[in-house]
Amino acid sequence: MIRLRIKVVCATRRSLALTDTPRPRCPDCQGEGGHHHDYGDHNGEYAGTEWLSCPCWDENRCVVLLPLPRRPRWLRRRRNHGRDPWATNGYSNEPPF
């Protein structure tokens, strides 16, 4: 049985998609969709963590419903790039007196 939800995905362009969710009462993952598995190198030292998906859901099942519109250029946030310290938020960190 598929348990669908709406999610914003960003593959090539932001869009709304229907995705599958993990089974909430799964005895293996308790609704999280998988487990983190720590592994070590040949000396037994920690080498990293990998995600093991639970078979109760398919994390790659995704159907794009509709692309979200892009903001017009004049509405996009302008980045400061360190030029003007007052342009970030309009406030100063200096004491008033």
N, C-alpha and C positions, 0 to 999 in steps of 0.2 A: 504494500500500500504506500502510495506517495503522499508525503506531508509537505505541501507547498507553502512558500512564503515569498513575499516580494522583497527584493534586495536591489540596491544600487551597485552596479558593477562598472568597472573602468577598464575594459579590454582595449579598444581603440578609441572609444568615445564613451563618456558617461551615459548610461542607459539603465532603464528599469528592467529587471529580469525576474522570472519565476525560478526558484531554486528548491531543491529537496532539502529537508531538515532531518536530523537524526531522530530515531524513534525515542520518545521521552522515557519509556519504561524498559529500555534495552538492558538486560542483565549484564552484558559485557562492558558497556561504556557508560551506563547510567545517564544517557541522553546527551553526552558530550560529543559523540561522533568518532571517538578514537582515544588513543592513549599516547602520552609522551614516553619514549623509551630511551633511557640513557645507555650509552655504550662506551666501551673503553678500547684502548689500543692494545698492542701485544704485551705491554708491561703491566696492564691492569689499571692504567691511569685514565681519568675521564677524558674522552675524546669528542663528545658532543651529544646532542639529543636529536632524535628523529621522531616524526609523527607517524603512528600506525593507525590507519583508518579502520573503523569498525565496519563489518559487512552489512550493518543495518541501514546504511545510506550510501549514496553515491555523491561525493562532493563535486564531481565534474558535471553532473546533470544540471544544466542551466539553459533556459530558453529566454532569449531577449524579446521583451514585449514592445518597447518603444524607446528610441534614443531621446535623451534629454536635450533641450535646446541649449545652445551656447549663449553665454552672456555677450551683449554688445561690447565692443572694445572700450567704450567710454564708461561702462559700469564695472569693468574689471578693477581689482585692487592694484594700486600702483605701489611698486616696491621702492624703498628708500635707497638701498645700496650704500648706506653710510654717508651720504652727502650732507644732509641737513638734520641735526639732532632734534629740531623742533617739529619736523615733518612726520615723525613716527606716530605720536598720539596727541600732540598739542599741549602736553604738560611737561613741566621741568622737574627734575629731582633736586633742585636748589632750594634752600630754605627761603621763606618769603621775606625775611628781615635781614 
